[in-house]
Amino acid sequence: MPGKKKKKTKSAREEPASPREPEDPIAANVRVPPPPRPGESLRALLLNRQVDEKELLGMKISTRILEQLTPQEIRELKMVFEVFDTNSSGTVDAQKLRRAFRVLGFKMSKEDVREMMFNVTKKAKGEIDFNEFLEMVIERQGDSRDIYEEIKQGFKMMDYDGTGKITVSNLKQACKDAGIRFTDREIHEMIEEADMNGDSAVDEEEFINIMLKTNLF
């Protein structure tokens, strides 16, 4: 008697297809702001951000300062501040602060400096940071001669070739024009003293730095 045919069984059950995850409607509507246009003012970009402090040249700068000073002015004041921040602590004491203000053309007594430091910091601490320094500069604006600019003009006058550097021959010519006599050795030593990058010449930044440190203005 022939046997009954067996029904074929499935070797494995078919898994139902997993449902598709719905797209996130919020993510689809997120608007990424476009990058700033070429030439757009850095200062305008910083001022348009609704925060109390902004990043400029790697530093936190308050909104009030950015409203009073340009990025170029802040950069130049940073150079002056760093000259007197001799231990790179990010602060200067009253004595160094008074010298820094002298460089900027402000005539201030020791008492004036201490009073301004207290007015800015509201504390009887003996040092101020860069932002507090800028606040004090803003307070004193309008009653100084721009010694910093005078130093830059002096550099341009000695840069006879217009190369952006003062060489030994430039310095010799400047001494001759001024009626000052130095030996070749003395002139070479002057260049070596100011030359920070070892190219046997003095660029504008090096010139400003040595003039501020030696008070030759």
Salt bridges, closest charged atoms under 4 A:
GLU55 OE2 - LYS60 NZ 3.55
GLU76 OE2 - LYS152 NZ 2.87
GLU82 OE2 - LYS78 NZ 3.88
GLU132 OE2 - LYS125 NZ 3.29
GLU135 OE1 - ARG64 NH1 2.21
GLU139 OE2 - ARG64 NH2 3.04
ASP143 OD2 - ARG140 NH2 3.86
GLU150 OE1 - ARG145 NH2 2.72
ASP184 OD1 - LYS172 NZ 3.38
GLU189 OE2 - ARG185 NE 3.30
ASP199 OD2 - LYS165 NZ 2.66
